[in-house]
Amino acid sequence: MRNSFILAPLISLFFVPAMSACAVARPAPSLPPDQASLVDATCSQVMGFGRGDWTYVQCSEALTDSLLRKLASNVKLRSHEDCENSGLEEGTREYATCVLDKRKAYSAEEVEKISAAQQNSVAPVTLKPYAVNARGKPKGYFDVPSREQTDIENYACAQLGLNPGSSLFMQCTTQLDLGITVSP
């Protein structure tokens, strides 16, 4: 019985951090290279995170998720618009199946665009840092007061083309904030 009191803290000291590291290393969903480059530039240049740092990984995952939601939202919107424009009435069986068929077709198109784009090389993206110090060097996310950190998060999500005030924008800033501020 005594040994379990000694072993439990030791196990948690080594086992829990190892499991946390595994959680960070989830495979990222595919983005077109130009958008992956934009995510990289936003996390490194706008947010000021070093590539490979835990905060960079969290930022990259949050912004990748946001871009994937944006792509899915575009497919949904395009599907509904096409079915409405073809004269189908919303709320009918024909309209609903039209939307599903269009989503499937547009999703396949997006996959083809991504795989075609991955064949081409992409120039690195250069973005203006949110803030600079007195010497003109970029300030990182943790170098500014918390009220400015929110502004940096907003600016990072705006770099993705998300409209401020939209639900996609709010999801992006929230996911970014939670991913960065909750320690591993």
VODOVEX-375484 format. One record per atom (N, C-alpha, C): residue in one letter; x, y, z; residue number from 1; atom name. Coordinates in steps of 0.1 Angstrom, whole numbers, m for minus. Example, Ala and Ser with C-alpha at 12.3 -4.5 7.8 and 13.67 -1.06 7.14 Angstrom:
BEGIN
   res       u       v       w     n   atom
     a     132     m57      78     1      N
     a     123     m45      78     1     CA
     a     132     m33      78     1      C
     s     128     m22      71     2      N
     s     137     m11      71     2     CA
     s     129       0      79     2      C
//
This chain:
BEGIN
   res       u       v       w     n   atom
     m       8     m12       0     1      N
     m       0       0       0     1     CA
     m       9      13       0     1      C
     r      20      12       8     2      N
     r      28      24       8     2     CA
     r      35      27      m5     2      C
     n      38      17     m12     3      N
     n      45      19     m25     3     CA
     n      36      26     m35     3      C
     s      22      24     m34     4      N
     s      13      30     m43     4     CA
     s      13      45     m41     4      C
     f      15      50     m28     5      N
     f      16      64     m25     5     CA
     f      28      71     m31     5      C
     i      39      63     m32     6      N
     i      51      68     m38     6     CA
     i      51      67     m53     6      C
     l      45      56     m59     7      N
     l      45      54     m73     7     CA
     l      35      63     m80     7      C
     a      24      66     m74     8      N
     a      14      74     m81     8     CA
     a      19      88     m85     8      C
     p      26      95     m76     9      N
     p      31     108     m81     9     CA
     p      42     107     m92     9      C
     l      50      96     m90    10      N
     l      61      94    m100    10     CA
     l      55      91    m114    10      C
     i      45      82    m114    11      N
     i      39      79    m127    11     CA
     i      33      91    m133    11      C
     s      26      99    m125    12      N
     s      19     111    m131    12     CA
     s      30     121    m136    12      C
     l      41     121    m129    13      N
     l      52     130    m133    13     CA
     l      57     127    m147    13      C
     f      58     114    m151    14      N
     f      64     110    m163    14     CA
     f      53     107    m174    14      C
     f      42     100    m170    15      N
     f      32      95    m179    15     CA
     f      24     106    m185    15      C
     v      19     115    m176    16      N
     v      10     126    m181    16     CA
     v      16     135    m191    16      C
     p      29     140    m188    17      N
     p      35     149    m199    17     CA
     p      37     141    m212    17      C
     a      41     128    m211    18      N
     a      43     120    m223    18     CA
     a      30     120    m231    18      C
     m      19     118    m224    19      N
     m       6     117    m231    19     CA
     m       2     131    m237    19      C
     s       5     141    m230    20      N
     s       2     155    m235    20     CA
     s      10     157    m248    20      C
     a      22     153    m248    21      N
     a      30     155    m260    21     CA
     a      24     147    m272    21      C
     c      18     136    m270    22      N
     c      12     128    m280    22     CA
     c       0     136    m285    22      C
     a      m7     142    m277    23      N
     a     m19     150    m281    23     CA
     a     m16     161    m290    23      C
     v      m5     168    m288    24      N
     v      m1     179    m296    24     CA
     v       3     175    m310    24      C
     a       8     162    m312    25      N
     a      13     158    m325    25     CA
     a       2     151    m334    25      C
     r     m10     156    m333    26      N
     r     m20     151    m342    26     CA
     r     m18     155    m356    26      C
     p     m21     147    m366    27      N
     p     m18     150    m380    27     CA
     p     m28     162    m384    27      C
     a     m22     171    m391    28      N
     a     m30     183    m395    28     CA
     a     m37     179    m408    28      C
     p     m50     183    m409    29      N
     p     m57     181    m421    29     CA
     p     m51     189    m433    29      C
     s     m53     185    m445    30      N
     s     m46     191    m456    30     CA
     s     m52     204    m460    30      C
     l     m44     214    m462    31      N
     l     m47     227    m468    31     CA
     l     m40     229    m481    31      C
     p     m45     237    m490    32      N
     p     m37     240    m502    32     CA
     p     m24     247    m497    32      C
     p     m13     245    m504    33      N
     p       0     250    m500    33     CA
     p       0     265    m497    33      C
     d      m7     273    m505    34      N
     d      m8     287    m503    34     CA
     d     m14     291    m490    34      C
     q     m24     283    m486    35      N
     q     m31     286    m473    35     CA
     q     m23     281    m462    35      C
     a     m16     269    m463    36      N
     a      m7     264    m453    36     CA
     a       4     274    m451    36      C
     s       9     281    m461    37      N
     s      20     291    m460    37     CA
     s      14     303    m453    37      C
     l       1     307    m455    38      N
     l      m5     318    m448    38     CA
     l      m6     315    m434    38      C
     v     m10     303    m430    39      N
     v     m11     299    m416    39     CA
     v       3     300    m409    39      C
     d      13     295    m416    40      N
     d      27     295    m411    40     CA
     d      31     310    m409    40      C
     a      29     318    m418    41      N
     a      33     333    m417    41     CA
     a      25     340    m406    41      C
     t      12     336    m405    42      N
     t       4     343    m395    42     CA
     t       9     339    m381    42      C
     c      12     326    m379    43      N
     c      16     322    m365    43     CA
     c      30     327    m362    43      C
     s      39     327    m372    44      N
     s      53     331    m369    44     CA
     s      55     346    m370    44      C
     q      49     353    m380    45      N
     q      51     367    m382    45     CA
     q      41     376    m374    45      C
     v      29     373    m375    46      N
     v      19     381    m368    46     CA
     v      18     378    m353    46      C
     m      17     365    m350    47      N
     m      16     362    m336    47     CA
     m      30     362    m329    47      C
     g      41     360    m337    48      N
     g      54     360    m331    48     CA
     g      59     347    m324    48      C
     f      53     336    m329    49      N
     f      57     323    m323    49     CA
     f      68     316    m331    49      C
     g      77     310    m324    50      N
     g      88     303    m331    50     CA
     g      83     290    m337    50      C
     r      87     286    m349    51      N
     r      83     274    m355    51     CA
     r      88     262    m346    51      C
     g      79     253    m343    52      N
     g      82     241    m335    52     CA
     g      78     243    m320    52      C
     d      76     256    m316    53      N
     d      72     258    m302    53     CA
     d      58     253    m300    53      C
     w      55     250    m288    54      N
     w      41     246    m285    54     CA
     w      31     256    m289    54      C
     t      33     268    m286    55      N
     t      23     279    m290    55     CA
     t      22     280    m305    55      C
     y      33     278    m313    56      N
     y      32     278    m327    56     CA
     y      23     266    m332    56      C
     v      25     254    m326    57      N
     v      17     243    m330    57     CA
     v       2     245    m327    57      C
     q      m1     251    m315    58      N
     q     m15     254    m311    58     CA
     q     m21     265    m321    58      C
     c     m13     275    m324    59      N
     c     m18     285    m334    59     CA
     c     m20     279    m347    59      C
     s     m11     271    m352    60      N
     s     m12     265    m365    60     CA
     s     m25     256    m366    60      C
     e     m27     248    m355    61      N
     e     m39     239    m355    61     CA
     e     m52     248    m355    61      C
     a     m52     258    m347    62      N
     a     m64     267    m346    62     CA
     a     m67     274    m359    62      C
     l     m57     279    m366    63      N
     l     m59     286    m378    63     CA
     l     m62     276    m390    63      C
     t     m56     265    m390    64      N
     t     m59     254    m400    64     CA
     t     m74     250    m398    64      C
     d     m78     248    m386    65      N
     d     m93     244    m384    65     CA
     d    m102     255    m389    65      C
     s     m98     268    m386    66      N
     s    m106     279    m391    66     CA
     s    m107     280    m406    66      C
     l     m96     277    m413    67      N
     l     m96     277    m427    67     CA
     l    m104     266    m433    67      C
     l    m103     254    m426    68      N
     l    m112     243    m431    68     CA
     l    m126     246    m429    68      C
     r    m130     252    m418    69      N
     r    m144     256    m416    69     CA
     r    m149     266    m426    69      C
     k    m140     275    m430    70      N
     k    m143     285    m440    70     CA
     k    m145     278    m453    70      C
     l    m137     269    m457    71      N
     l    m139     261    m470    71     CA
     l    m152     254    m469    71      C
     a    m155     247    m458    72      N
     a    m168     240    m457    72     CA
     a    m180     249    m458    72      C
     s    m178     261    m452    73      N
     s    m189     271    m452    73     CA
     s    m191     276    m467    73      C
     n    m181     278    m474    74      N
     n    m182     282    m488    74     CA
     n    m189     272    m496    74      C
     v    m186     259    m494    75      N
     v    m192     248    m501    75     CA
     v    m207     248    m498    75      C
     k    m211     249    m486    76      N
     k    m225     249    m482    76     CA
     k    m232     261    m488    76      C
     l    m226     273    m487    77      N
     l    m233     284    m493    77     CA
     l    m235     283    m508    77      C
     r    m224     279    m515    78      N
     r    m225     277    m529    78     CA
     r    m235     267    m533    78      C
     s    m236     256    m525    79      N
     s    m246     246    m528    79     CA
     s    m261     251    m527    79      C
     h    m263     258    m516    80      N
     h    m277     264    m515    80     CA
     h    m280     274    m525    80      C
     e    m270     283    m529    81      N
     e    m272     293    m539    81     CA
     e    m276     287    m553    81      C
     d    m268     277    m556    82      N
     d    m270     270    m569    82     CA
     d    m284     263    m570    82      C
     c    m288     257    m559    83      N
     c    m301     251    m559    83     CA
     c    m313     261    m559    83      C
     e    m311     272    m552    84      N
     e    m321     283    m553    84     CA
     e    m322     289    m567    84      C
     n    m310     291    m573    85      N
     n    m310     297    m586    85     CA
     n    m315     288    m597    85      C
     s    m316     275    m594    86      N
     s    m321     266    m604    86     CA
     s    m336     265    m603    86      C
     g    m342     273    m594    87      N
     g    m357     273    m593    87     CA
     g    m363     264    m583    87      C
     l    m355     256    m576    88      N
     l    m360     247    m566    88     CA
     l    m365     255    m553    88      C
     e    m375     250    m547    89      N
     e    m380     257    m535    89     CA
     e    m375     250    m523    89      C
     e    m369     259    m514    90      N
     e    m364     254    m501    90     CA
     e    m375     247    m493    90      C
     g    m371     236    m487    91      N
     g    m380     229    m479    91     CA
     g    m386     217    m486    91      C
     t    m383     216    m499    92      N
     t    m388     204    m507    92     CA
     t    m377     193    m507    92      C
     r    m382     181    m510    93      N
     r    m373     170    m512    93     CA
     r    m363     173    m523    93      C
     e    m367     178    m534    94      N
     e    m358     181    m545    94     CA
     e    m347     191    m541    94      C
     y    m351     201    m534    95      N
     y    m341     211    m530    95     CA
     y    m331     205    m520    95      C
     a    m335     197    m511    96      N
     a    m326     191    m501    96     CA
     a    m316     181    m508    96      C
     t    m321     173    m517    97      N
     t    m312     164    m524    97     CA
     t    m303     171    m534    97      C
     c    m308     182    m539    98      N
     c    m299     191    m548    98     CA
     c    m288     196    m540    98      C
     v    m290     201    m528    99      N
     v    m280     207    m519    99     CA
     v    m270     196    m516    99      C
     l    m274     184    m512   100      N
     l    m265     173    m509   100     CA
     l    m256     169    m521   100      C
     d    m263     168    m532   101      N
     d    m255     165    m545   101     CA
     d    m245     175    m548   101      C
     k    m248     188    m547   102      N
     k    m239     199    m549   102     CA
     k    m228     199    m539   102      C
     r    m231     197    m527   103      N
     r    m220     197    m516   103     CA
     r    m210     186    m520   103      C
     k    m215     174    m524   104      N
     k    m206     163    m527   104     CA
     k    m197     167    m539   104      C
     a    m203     173    m549   105      N
     a    m196     176    m561   105     CA
     a    m185     187    m558   105      C
     y    m190     198    m550   106      N
     y    m181     209    m547   106     CA
     y    m169     204    m538   106      C
     s    m172     195    m529   107      N
     s    m162     190    m520   107     CA
     s    m152     182    m528   107      C
     a    m156     174    m538   108      N
     a    m147     167    m546   108     CA
     a    m138     177    m554   108      C
     e    m144     188    m559   109      N
     e    m137     199    m566   109     CA
     e    m126     204    m557   109      C
     e    m129     207    m544   110      N
     e    m120     213    m535   110     CA
     e    m108     203    m533   110      C
     v    m111     190    m532   111      N
     v    m100     180    m530   111     CA
     v     m91     180    m542   111      C
     e     m97     181    m554   112      N
     e     m89     182    m566   112     CA
     e     m80     194    m567   112      C
     k     m86     206    m563   113      N
     k     m79     218    m563   113     CA
     k     m67     217    m553   113      C
     i     m69     211    m541   114      N
     i     m59     210    m531   114     CA
     i     m47     201    m537   114      C
     s     m51     190    m542   115      N
     s     m40     181    m547   115     CA
     s     m33     187    m559   115      C
     a     m40     194    m568   116      N
     a     m33     201    m579   116     CA
     a     m24     212    m574   116      C
     a     m29     220    m564   117      N
     a     m21     230    m558   117     CA
     a      m8     225    m551   117      C
     q      m9     213    m546   118      N
     q       2     208    m539   118     CA
     q      13     204    m548   118      C
     q      10     203    m561   119      N
     q      21     200    m571   119     CA
     q      29     212    m574   119      C
     n      24     224    m571   120      N
     n      30     237    m574   120     CA
     n      38     242    m562   120      C
     s      49     249    m564   121      N
     s      56     255    m553   121     CA
     s      49     268    m549   121      C
     v      50     271    m537   122      N
     v      44     284    m532   122     CA
     v      54     293    m526   122      C
     a      54     305    m530   123      N
     a      63     315    m524   123     CA
     a      59     318    m510   123      C
     p      69     320    m501   124      N
     p      66     323    m487   124     CA
     p      58     336    m486   124      C
     v      49     336    m476   125      N
     v      41     348    m474   125     CA
     v      48     357    m463   125      C
     t      48     370    m466   126      N
     t      54     379    m456   126     CA
     t      42     388    m451   126      C
     l      40     388    m438   127      N
     l      30     396    m432   127     CA
     l      36     407    m423   127      C
     k      29     418    m422   128      N
     k      33     428    m412   128     CA
     k      31     424    m398   128      C
     p      40     424    m389   129      N
     p      38     421    m375   129     CA
     p      27     430    m369   129      C
     y      20     426    m360   130      N
     y      10     434    m353   130     CA
     y      16     446    m346   130      C
     a      27     444    m339   131      N
     a      34     454    m331   131     CA
     a      49     453    m332   131      C
     v      56     464    m331   132      N
     v      70     464    m331   132     CA
     v      76     471    m319   132      C
     n      88     468    m315   133      N
     n      94     475    m304   133     CA
     n     101     488    m308   133      C
     a     108     495    m299   134      N
     a     114     507    m302   134     CA
     a     125     506    m313   134      C
     r     131     494    m314   135      N
     r     141     491    m325   135     CA
     r     135     486    m338   135      C
     g     122     486    m339   136      N
     g     116     481    m351   136     CA
     g     115     466    m352   136      C
     k     118     459    m342   137      N
     k     117     444    m342   137     CA
     k     103     440    m338   137      C
     p      98     429    m344   138      N
     p      84     425    m341   138     CA
     p      83     421    m327   138      C
     k      71     425    m321   139      N
     k      68     420    m307   139     CA
     k      60     408    m309   139      C
     g      62     398    m300   140      N
     g      55     386    m300   140     CA
     g      42     387    m292   140      C
     y      34     377    m292   141      N
     y      21     377    m285   141     CA
     y      23     379    m270   141      C
     f      33     373    m265   142      N
     f      35     374    m250   142     CA
     f      43     386    m246   142      C
     d      47     394    m256   143      N
     d      54     407    m253   143     CA
     d      45     419    m251   143      C
     v      32     417    m253   144      N
     v      23     428    m252   144     CA
     v      13     426    m241   144      C
     p       7     437    m236   145      N
     p      m4     435    m226   145     CA
     p     m15     426    m231   145      C
     s     m23     420    m221   146      N
     s     m34     411    m225   146     CA
     s     m44     418    m234   146      C
     r     m47     431    m232   147      N
     r     m57     437    m241   147     CA
     r     m52     438    m256   147      C
     e     m39     439    m257   148      N
     e     m34     438    m271   148     CA
     e     m33     424    m277   148      C
     q     m32     414    m268   149      N
     q     m32     400    m273   149     CA
     q     m45     397    m280   149      C
     t     m56     403    m275   150      N
     t     m69     401    m282   150     CA
     t     m68     407    m295   150      C
     d     m62     419    m297   151      N
     d     m61     425    m310   151     CA
     d     m53     417    m319   151      C
     i     m42     411    m314   152      N
     i     m33     403    m322   152     CA
     i     m41     390    m327   152      C
     e     m49     384    m318   153      N
     e     m57     373    m322   153     CA
     e     m67     377    m333   153      C
     n     m73     388    m332   154      N
     n     m83     393    m342   154     CA
     n     m76     396    m355   154      C
     y     m64     401    m355   155      N
     y     m56     404    m367   155     CA
     y     m52     391    m374   155      C
     a     m48     381    m366   156      N
     a     m44     368    m371   156     CA
     a     m56     362    m379   156      C
     c     m68     362    m373   157      N
     c     m80     356    m379   157     CA
     c     m84     364    m392   157      C
     a     m82     377    m391   158      N
     a     m85     386    m403   158     CA
     a     m76     382    m415   158      C
     q     m63     378    m412   159      N
     q     m54     374    m422   159     CA
     q     m59     363    m430   159      C
     l     m68     355    m425   160      N
     l     m74     343    m432   160     CA
     l     m86     347    m440   160      C
     g     m89     360    m440   161      N
     g    m101     364    m448   161     CA
     g    m114     362    m441   161      C
     l    m113     360    m428   162      N
     l    m126     358    m420   162     CA
     l    m131     372    m417   162      C
     n    m144     374    m418   163      N
     n    m150     387    m416   163     CA
     n    m152     390    m401   163      C
     p    m146     401    m395   164      N
     p    m148     404    m381   164     CA
     p    m163     404    m378   164      C
     g    m167     398    m367   165      N
     g    m181     398    m363   165     CA
     g    m189     385    m368   165      C
     s    m183     378    m378   166      N
     s    m190     366    m383   166     CA
     s    m187     355    m373   166      C
     s    m196     344    m374   167      N
     s    m194     333    m364   167     CA
     s    m181     326    m367   167      C
     l    m176     325    m380   168      N
     l    m163     319    m383   168     CA
     l    m152     327    m376   168      C
     f    m153     340    m377   169      N
     f    m143     348    m371   169     CA
     f    m142     346    m355   169      C
     m    m154     346    m349   170      N
     m    m155     344    m335   170     CA
     m    m149     331    m330   170      C
     q    m153     320    m338   171      N
     q    m148     307    m336   171     CA
     q    m132     307    m337   171      C
     c    m127     314    m347   172      N
     c    m113     314    m349   172     CA
     c    m106     321    m337   172      C
     t    m110     333    m333   173      N
     t    m104     340    m322   173     CA
     t    m105     332    m309   173      C
     t    m117     326    m306   174      N
     t    m118     318    m294   174     CA
     t    m109     306    m294   174      C
     q    m109     299    m305   175      N
     q    m100     287    m306   175     CA
     q     m85     290    m304   175      C
     l     m82     301    m310   176      N
     l     m68     306    m310   176     CA
     l     m64     310    m295   176      C
     d     m73     317    m289   177      N
     d     m71     322    m275   177     CA
     d     m70     310    m266   177      C
     l     m79     301    m267   178      N
     l     m79     289    m258   178     CA
     l     m67     280    m260   178      C
     g     m64     278    m273   179      N
     g     m52     270    m276   179     CA
     g     m39     275    m271   179      C
     i     m38     288    m271   180      N
     i     m25     294    m267   180     CA
     i     m24     296    m252   180      C
     t     m35     300    m246   181      N
     t     m35     304    m232   181     CA
     t     m36     292    m222   181      C
     v     m42     281    m227   182      N
     v     m43     269    m218   182     CA
     v     m30     262    m220   182      C
     s     m22     261    m209   183      N
     s      m9     254    m210   183     CA
     s     m10     239    m211   183      C
     p       0     233    m217   184      N
     p       0     218    m219   184     CA
     p       1     210    m207   184      C
//
